[in-house]
């Protein structure tokens, strides 16, 4: 049996982590064992699931807390465990934290996968540092993956990379009217009330602040009969709650935190809104399209995500009122039907993704 090590910052309920967990659950257990190395001491639902299923979760000090401790603990980890692993799969938003790749190479792990999950990074310093490290990383790694064409260009420049489609468990997200009615009832939402939805970490690039502005405008158009469902957590969570109060929309905004039932919550939504300032290829948009939701998203998001006809791009230069008008137009007359087959046929089934990854982990 070959042991694989996923490396990432966190193991929270967000897109990159959801991808890793899908692979963890679906990989052939008779051939592969999967562990995780995280730059966080935090225990999460996902980390508990991994350990309950027999996987190991290793943790090192976060780089932001102490660069010295981070390097020391990484080196000690690879010195002690590198001989156990046939492959590492490093999932990241930039190459600023490339030390794990360096140590994996230094201690002789044969298959070194770098997987780009973003098409940019916040802060000029981080972008410059990322570009400076590109050349070295390309020389020592064996496989370059990206969640989209744009993410591949950002991570690897002119070097080729393979776009890995973030597969979903399509049956779980297939549109189901029975689930929709049950979830809306549990949340106290009448069937005729339009629900705008969003799933994502509360951070600057996800732009939840603008979503609140858009919803305030949309709510005026609906004369108050509308709801906004925000799923996720993050550093800006409390700030967004305060902004909802300031806008006077707090009674119609559902802050649901991290949830394990995103597939069911999407059934209760009517439109998915994502005005991100930058992205790779958001896993959650594959899920939203599988759930047959119309999606109104910023025009900086990769065109690779446009799997169904139900995606509408909107410029971030346009006002919140203009976004609200577009959303109202998208909803007008929209009939929701099963689109899960389109997702599977486009190669976004997690089973197909895992088959390819297993070949890579085997060193084929």
N, C-alpha and C positions, 0 to 999 in steps of 0.2 A: 504493500500500500504506500502511495506517495502522499506526503504531507505538504499542504499548501498554506501559505501565510498571507492573509489580507492585511494591509497596512493602511491606516487612515487616522484622521484627527479624532473623530468621535464614532460612536455607534448609536446615534439617536435616530428618531423616525423621520429621516429626510431622504431625498432622492438617491444620493450616492450610497448611503447606508442601506436603503431598501434594495438597491441593486445587489450589493454584497450579500445581504441576507437571502435574497432569492437564489443566488448561486449556492450559498451554504446549504439551503434546504434541498435544492434540486440536484446537486452533484452526485455522481455514482459513489455511494458510501462504501462499496466493496473495493473501489480503486483509489479513492482519495479521502483524506481527512483534512479538514479546514480549521485553522486557528486564526486568531485576530491579534494584531499588535496596534494599540491605540495610544495616542498622545494625550491621554486624559485619564485621570483616576476615577472618573465618574462611572457609576454602575447604572445601567439602563434596562428597559424591557428587553431590548435586543441582546444585550450582553448576558442577561439571565437566561434567555432562550438558548443562546449558543452553549452555555455551560450546562444547562439541563439536558441538552442533546449530546453531550460528550465532547464538545469542542472546548478549546482552551482560549482564554482571553488574557493577554499580557498587557500591562499598562506601564507607561513611562511618564515622567514629568512633562508637562506641556512646555514647548519651546518658549512661549511668551513668559512663562513663570521664571524659568532659569535655563538659558542656553547651555551653560556649563553642565548642569544636571542632566539635561536632555541628551547631550552627546555622551556623557559618561554612562548613563543607563542604557542607551542604544548600543554602545560598543560592548558593554557587559552582556546584554541580551544576545547579540549575534555571536559573540565569542562562546557563549554557553550553549546556544541552540541551533546555530546555522547548519550543523551537520544533520539535523533532523529534517530539513526542508529541501524539497526538490524545486520549489518555485515560490517566488513572492509576487504578489499582485498589489502594487502600490497605487491607491486611488487618491487623487489630490486635485486641488484647484490651481496650484502653481508649483514651480520647482524651487521655491525659496526654501522649502524644508526637504532637501534632497539627501540629507545625512543617512536615512535608512537604506537608500539605494547604494550609497557608497559602502556602508558596512556589509550589506548583503553581498556585494561584489567582492569586497576585501576578504570575506570569509568563505567564498567559493560556492554560493548557491547558484546552480546552473541556469535556471530560467528566471529572468528578471523582467517583469512586466511593469511598465508605467502606463497608467490609465488617466487621461485628461478628462476632467469633469467640469471644466469651465472654459469660457472663451476670453477671459480677461481676469484682472485682479485689481483690488482697490489699492490706491496709493502709488505714486510715481516710484518710490523706493522699491516696492515689491515688484513692479513691472520691470524695472531695470535689472534687479537681482535675478529675476526669472530668466531674462534673456542672456545674462552672463553665464548662467549655469547650463543652458541648453546643450552646448557642444559636448561638455563632459558627460552629461547624462546619456546623450545619444550614443556615445562611444562605448559605454560600459553595459548598456541594457540590451536585452535580446528581442523584446517586443514592444511596440508603441501602439497603444490603443487610444481612441478618443470617442466621446459620446456624440460628437458631431464633426462636420467638416471644419467649422470655425474653431472648435476647441483643438483640433489637430494642428491647425495652422498656428494657433497661439502657443501651444506647447512645444511643437517640434519644428516650427519654421518651414523650410522647404523639404525637410525629410518626410518620407511617406509614413503614414499611420493607418491603422485599420479602424474604421468606424464600427464600434460595437453597439448594436441596437439594444437599448435598455428594455429587455423583454418583460412582459407582465403576465400574471396568471389570468388569462383572458376570461375564463368562466366566472371568476370572482367579481369582475367589474362589469360584466354584461348587464345591460339595462333591465331592471326588474320592477314592474309597477307595484307588486306586493311589498317589496322592500321599501320602495319610495313612500308608500302610504304609511307603513309602520314607523319609519324613521321620522317623517314629518310630524306624525301624531305625537311621538315621544318628545319632540322638541317644541310642541305647541304651535306648529305652523299650519295654517289652513291651506288646502290644496290650491286655491286660486291666487295665493300670494307668491310673487316672483322672488326667487332666492338667488342672489349672487354668491358665488363661492370661491374660496382661495385656500390652497394648502401650501405651506412653506415656512421656512425658518424666519422669525421676525428679525430681519437684518436690513441694512441700507439697500443692498442690491435688489431685494425682493420688493421694495417700494410699497409696503403696506400703507404708508402714510397717504400716498396718492390714491390707493384703493378706497380709503375712507372718504376722501374728497369726491371721488367718482360716485360712491354710493350715496353721499349726501345729495348730489345733483340728481341721481336716478330716483331717489326716494321722493324728491319734490315732484318729479314727473309722474310718479305713481300716487301722489297725494298721501304719502306716508305708508301705503300698503306694500311694503317690501322688506326683505330681510337680507342681511349679509352674514355669511358663515365664514369665519376665519379659523382655520385649523393649523395648529403648530405652536411653537414656543420660541424663545430666543431673547437676545439682549434688549430688543426694543418693545417687548410685549407690554410692559406697564406703560411705557410712553404712548403706545397706540391706544390703550384703554383710556388714558387721560385725554387724548385727542378726540376720541369718540364722545367723551363727556363735553368737551369744548364745543364740538359741532352740534351737540344736542341730539345725537342719533344713538346714544348708548343703549336704549331699550330695544333697538332693532338690529344690533350687532351682537352676534353670538361668538364669543371668544371661547373656543372649545378645547384649546391646549393640544398636546400631543395625543393622538388617538390610534388605536389598533384597528378601527373599523372604518378607515377612510373609504374603502370600496362601497360601504353602505351609505356613508354620509354623502358621497357623490350622487347617489340615486335621488337624494332629497333636494339637490341643487337644480337650478334651471340654466345657469350659465357659469362658466369658469373664467375668472379674470386674473391675468398675470401681466402687470406692467413693469416687469423687471428691467433694471438698467443694464445688466449684462447677465448672460447665462451660457451654459454649454448646450446641452439638449435636455430640458427638464423632464425627468422621469415622470413627474406628476402629470404632465400634459399628455403623455401616452395613456396613462390611466384614465384621465378625463375624457379623452376621445374614445377609449374603449367603453366607457360608461355612457357614450352617445351624447355627451354634453357639448353644446356650442362653446367655443373658446375665443375670447377676445384678449389678444396678447400684444405686447410691445413689438415694434418692428426690428428690434435688435436681436430678437430670438431667432435661432437658426431656422431656415426654411425646411431643413430636414425633418422638423417636427410636424410638418403639415401632411399627416397621414390620411385623414378623412377630409371631406369638403367643408367641414364644420369649423375651420379655423379662420379667424379674421384678424389681420394685423392692423395695428393702430400706432401712429407716431406718438412718442413721448413729448413732442413739441406741441401737440394738441392739448387743449384744456380738459379739465375734468368734466365739464359740461358736454364737450364734444364726445368724450369717451362714453358718457352716460347715454347720449343720443344714439351712438353706434350700438350699444348694448340693447337698448330698447328696440332698435330696428332688427337686430339679430333675433331677438325673442319673438318678434311679431310674426305669427304664423308658423313658427318652427315646430315641426313634428318629430318627436324623439323616437327613434327606432333602433333596433339592435345593430351596432357597428363592430362588435367584437370580432366578427369574421374578417372584416377589412384589416384590423390590427394584426391578426394572425397571418393573413396572406402577405402582408407587407414585411414579414420577418420579425415582428415584435413579440413573438411568443417566447417566453423564457426558456422553454425546452430547447428551441433551436440555438439560442445563445449559449446555453450550457454545453451542448454538444461540441460547439466550436472551441469553447474554453477548455474542455477536457483534452482536446487534441494539443492545445498549447501547453497545458500543464504537463502533459506526457512528454513534451519536448519534440513533438512531431512537426 
